[in-house]
């Protein structure tokens, strides 16, 4: 699954941004996504926060 590292503690997956308590936790979550599905990685490495990205045309 494609991920984007937004900061040391934030990882974007599809239309969600996951926040973690440390860069190491974000690393583990991102690495997990190379081998497992998103639901399993969320369970194994629970994020501190998760919020969706809004892609509304009116925002541009």
CORQUIHU-V501204 format. One record per residue. N is the residue number from 1. SS is DSSP state (A for helix, B for strand, O for the rest). PHI is phi in whole degrees, 0 to 359 (NA if undefined). Layout:
{{N	SS	PHI} {N	SS	PHI}}
This chain:
{{1	O	NA} {2	O	283} {3	B	233} {4	B	232} {5	B	274} {6	B	273} {7	B	203} {8	O	295} {9	O	246} {10	B	234} {11	B	230} {12	B	263} {13	B	231} {14	O	52} {15	O	256} {16	B	235} {17	B	248} {18	B	256} {19	B	251} {20	O	234} {21	O	282} {22	O	207} {23	A	299} {24	A	296} {25	A	295} {26	A	295} {27	A	300} {28	A	297} {29	A	297} {30	A	296} {31	A	294} {32	A	303} {33	O	294} {34	O	288} {35	O	239} {36	O	234} {37	O	280} {38	A	304} {39	A	301} {40	A	294} {41	A	291} {42	A	297} {43	A	286} {44	A	289} {45	O	229} {46	O	298} {47	O	283} {48	O	288} {49	B	212} {50	B	210} {51	B	221} {52	B	273} {53	O	262} {54	O	268} {55	O	245} {56	O	276} {57	A	297} {58	A	295} {59	A	287} {60	O	265}}
